[in-house]
Amino acid sequence: QVQLVESGGGLVQAGESLRLSCAASGSAIRNNVMGWSRQAPGKQREFVARITNDGTTTYAASLKGRFTISRDNAKNTLYLEMNNLKPEDTAVYYCWLTGNYWGQGTQVTVSS
């Protein structure tokens, strides 16, 4: 059974940075695509970034350059480095694994 547990969210001011982590457990994690999505209040969940097992990354166009996704397969951990945060980045951030596995989410709040 796959479990995904996010951490690292919090309240920051605009312009600051945060690093989210997602600890994964279970089988077949290392051979799958992992990624991050987010859901702002009153909005649909949206794609943020994804990374393949060999490190190929894809980003939402509006976030490329500020956000960096990475993974440590030895630690079964996914990361999202978020720089120059903006109030519009406020959302619950979810990590996911191919196969429709999702974490419980971590709240990121950016104040202006």
C-alpha positions in Angstrom: 0.0 0.0 0.0 1.4 3.4 -1.0 1.4 6.2 1.5 2.4 9.8 0.8 3.0 12.3 3.6 3.7 15.9 2.9 5.4 18.4 5.2 7.1 21.8 5.1 4.1 24.0 4.6 3.5 27.2 6.6 2.9 30.9 6.6 5.5 33.1 4.9 5.7 36.6 3.5 5.7 37.4 -0.2 9.2 37.0 -1.6 10.2 34.3 0.8 10.9 30.6 0.1 9.6 27.3 1.3 10.7 23.7 0.7 8.0 21.0 0.7 8.8 17.4 1.3 6.7 14.3 0.5 7.8 11.0 2.1 6.6 8.0 0.2 6.3 4.4 1.3 5.1 1.3 -0.4 6.0 -0.6 -3.5 6.8 0.5 -7.0 7.6 4.1 -6.0 10.9 4.3 -7.7 9.7 3.4 -11.1 6.9 5.9 -11.3 6.3 9.6 -12.0 5.7 11.7 -9.0 4.5 15.3 -8.8 2.8 18.2 -7.0 -0.5 19.8 -7.5 -2.2 22.5 -5.5 -5.7 23.7 -4.7 -6.5 27.3 -3.8 -9.6 28.2 -1.9 -12.6 28.2 -4.3 -10.6 26.9 -7.2 -10.0 23.6 -8.9 -6.9 21.6 -8.1 -4.1 22.4 -10.6 -0.9 20.8 -11.8 2.3 22.3 -10.4 5.2 20.0 -11.5 6.2 16.4 -12.0 9.4 14.4 -12.2 10.1 11.0 -13.7 12.3 8.4 -12.1 15.3 9.5 -14.2 14.8 13.1 -13.2 13.0 14.6 -16.2 10.9 17.5 -15.0 7.8 19.3 -16.2 6.3 22.5 -14.8 3.2 24.5 -15.1 4.2 27.3 -17.4 3.3 30.0 -14.9 5.5 28.5 -12.2 8.6 27.6 -14.1 11.6 29.5 -12.8 10.3 29.9 -9.3 9.6 26.3 -8.4 12.0 23.4 -8.5 10.9 19.8 -8.2 13.4 17.0 -7.2 13.4 13.6 -5.8 15.7 11.4 -3.7 14.9 7.8 -4.7 17.2 6.4 -2.0 15.1 8.2 0.6 11.8 7.8 -1.2 11.2 11.5 -0.9 9.9 14.1 -3.3 10.7 17.8 -2.8 9.3 21.1 -4.1 11.5 24.2 -3.6 9.4 27.3 -4.0 11.1 30.7 -4.3 9.9 34.3 -4.5 6.5 33.2 -3.2 3.5 35.3 -4.1 0.1 35.6 -2.4 -1.5 33.8 -5.3 0.6 30.7 -4.4 -1.5 30.3 -1.3 -3.0 26.8 -1.5 -3.0 23.3 -0.2 -0.2 21.5 -1.9 -0.5 17.8 -2.6 2.0 15.3 -3.8 1.0 12.5 -6.0 2.2 9.2 -7.5 1.2 7.7 -10.8 -1.7 5.3 -10.0 -3.9 8.0 -8.4 -2.1 8.0 -5.1 -2.3 11.3 -3.2 -1.0 12.7 0.1 -3.2 14.5 2.5 -1.8 18.0 1.6 0.1 20.7 3.3 -1.1 24.3 3.6 1.0 27.1 2.2 -0.1 30.6 3.0 1.7 33.6 1.5 1.0 37.0 3.0 1.4 40.3 1.1 
